[in-house]
Amino acid sequence: MTPTSPAQDPRAEVAAPAHAAAEPVRWLDDQEQLSWRAFLRGYYLLMEALDRDLAEFGLRMSEWEILILLSEAPQQRQRMSALADLVVQSRSRLTHAAKRLEAAGVVQRSPVRGDGRGVELALTAAGQELVTRIAPSHVHDVRRRLVDLMSAQEMETLGVVMRRVILANRTSEAQGQDAFE
């Protein structure tokens, strides 16, 4: 898997990014490559499976995450910009998801009280009922698709590693902050 020379690897002709220009390329060794691919495939398969599980309720995982965060927020409302940071979505993508959820009657968008510039998203009574109804099924799915496949120590290690990934890659202090609380 690891190229033995640049001539054997078509990637060798690609210019390195500016931040890596002074460093030689550190190709992934065989085990690193397998682990990287396992992470990618596992992550995408897990998210697709959870999306399929939520589809019976008319939701996507990205929408479910928004509903859960609102259900946990004070007064079940959150400023859209803060919510975008928590779910690590662009404001545009969050706005589209909020419109879908609002059309379904489970959230309501409104100006932030006392601040004419901001918009907040609030969970409606129908949204809270939906969260209450779906949560047991979703927790069951998360357990069978991820948590129960690992020991408690492996799950803790996964959390430690992913918190390092969050710290190394986030673009604002708020991104992924709920993974540290």
Salt bridges, closest charged atoms under 4 A:
ASP9 OD2 - ARG11 NH2 2.76
ASP53 OD1 - ARG144 NH2 3.44
ASP53 OD2 - ARG145 NE 2.67
GLU63 OE2 - ARG100 NE 2.67
GLU102 OE1 - ARG109 NE 2.94
ASP115 OD2 - ARG79 NH2 2.52
ASP115 OD1 - ARG117 NE 3.42
GLU120 OE2 - ARG77 NH1 2.51
GLU129 OE2 - ARG133 NE 3.34
ASP141 OD1 - ARG144 NE 3.16
ASP148 OD1 - ARG143 NH1 3.25
GLU173 OE1 - ARG170 NH2 3.43
